[in-house]
């Protein structure tokens, strides 16, 4: 499954950090942006395939993507790990 997370999200972290008073606020906003882009991309992919995602799959997978990006700072690795988990039902 393709997650169309915009690569500009990585660069957006700097812009978000500059607009907030604390790193925690910036990280929270960044996490929300990543989750939003991820869920929109997943829903678009399912719609394009004329399929309905299993209950909770989009939320669980996008939460995984947010967590893994926070941990690894690598969008491609986060997508790879979370796609694998989603397709294995984990």
VEXDREN-2710 file (C-alpha; in Angstrom, 1 decimal):
% VEXDREN-2710
k/r/px/py/pz
1/UNK/0.0/0.0/0.0
2/UNK/1.3/3.4/-0.9
3/UNK/1.2/6.2/1.7
4/UNK/1.5/9.5/-0.1
5/UNK/3.2/11.3/2.8
6/UNK/4.5/14.5/1.4
7/UNK/8.3/14.6/1.6
8/UNK/8.0/18.3/2.5
9/UNK/6.8/17.2/5.9
10/UNK/10.4/16.7/6.9
11/UNK/11.2/20.3/6.0
12/UNK/8.0/21.5/7.5
13/UNK/9.3/20.5/11.0
14/UNK/11.6/23.6/11.0
15/UNK/8.8/25.9/9.9
16/UNK/6.5/24.4/12.6
17/UNK/9.1/24.7/15.3
18/UNK/9.7/28.3/14.4
19/UNK/6.0/29.1/14.8
20/UNK/5.5/27.7/18.3
21/UNK/6.8/28.5/21.7
22/UNK/8.0/25.0/22.6
23/UNK/9.4/22.0/21.0
24/UNK/6.6/19.9/22.5
25/UNK/3.9/22.1/20.8
26/UNK/5.8/21.9/17.5
27/UNK/6.1/18.1/17.8
28/UNK/2.4/17.7/18.6
29/UNK/1.5/19.8/15.5
30/UNK/3.9/17.9/13.3
31/UNK/2.4/14.6/14.5
32/UNK/-1.1/15.9/13.7
33/UNK/0.1/16.9/10.2
34/UNK/1.7/13.5/9.6
35/UNK/-1.4/11.6/10.8
36/UNK/-3.6/13.8/8.6
37/UNK/-1.6/13.3/5.5
38/UNK/-1.2/9.6/6.2
39/UNK/-4.9/9.0/6.7
40/UNK/-5.9/11.0/3.7
41/UNK/-3.4/9.1/1.5
42/UNK/-4.6/5.7/2.9
43/UNK/-8.3/6.6/2.4
44/UNK/-7.6/7.8/-1.2
45/UNK/-5.7/4.6/-1.9
46/UNK/-8.6/2.4/-0.7
47/UNK/-11.1/4.6/-2.5
48/UNK/-9.1/4.3/-5.7
49/UNK/-9.0/0.5/-5.3
50/UNK/-12.8/0.5/-4.6
51/UNK/-12.2/-1.1/-1.3
52/UNK/-13.1/-0.3/2.3
53/UNK/-10.2/-0.5/4.8
54/UNK/-10.7/-2.9/7.8
55/UNK/-12.0/-1.2/10.9
56/UNK/-9.3/0.7/12.7
57/UNK/-6.6/0.0/10.0
58/UNK/-6.1/3.6/8.9
59/UNK/-5.9/4.9/12.5
60/UNK/-3.6/2.1/13.7
61/UNK/-1.3/2.4/10.7
62/UNK/-1.1/6.1/10.7
63/UNK/-0.4/6.1/14.5
64/UNK/2.4/3.7/13.7
65/UNK/3.8/6.1/11.0
66/UNK/3.7/9.0/13.4
67/UNK/5.5/7.0/16.1
68/UNK/8.1/5.6/13.8
69/UNK/8.8/9.0/12.2
70/UNK/9.3/10.4/15.7
71/UNK/11.6/7.6/16.6
72/UNK/13.6/7.3/13.4
73/UNK/13.2/10.7/11.7
74/UNK/13.0/8.7/8.5
75/UNK/9.7/8.8/6.5
76/UNK/10.6/6.0/4.1
77/UNK/11.6/3.6/7.0
78/UNK/8.4/4.5/8.9
79/UNK/6.3/3.7/5.9
80/UNK/8.1/0.5/5.3
81/UNK/7.8/-0.7/8.9
82/UNK/4.1/0.3/9.3
83/UNK/3.1/-1.0/5.9
84/UNK/4.6/-4.4/6.8
85/UNK/2.8/-4.4/10.1
86/UNK/-0.5/-3.5/8.5
87/UNK/-0.3/-6.2/5.9
88/UNK/0.6/-8.8/8.5
89/UNK/-2.2/-7.7/10.7
90/UNK/0.1/-6.4/13.4
END
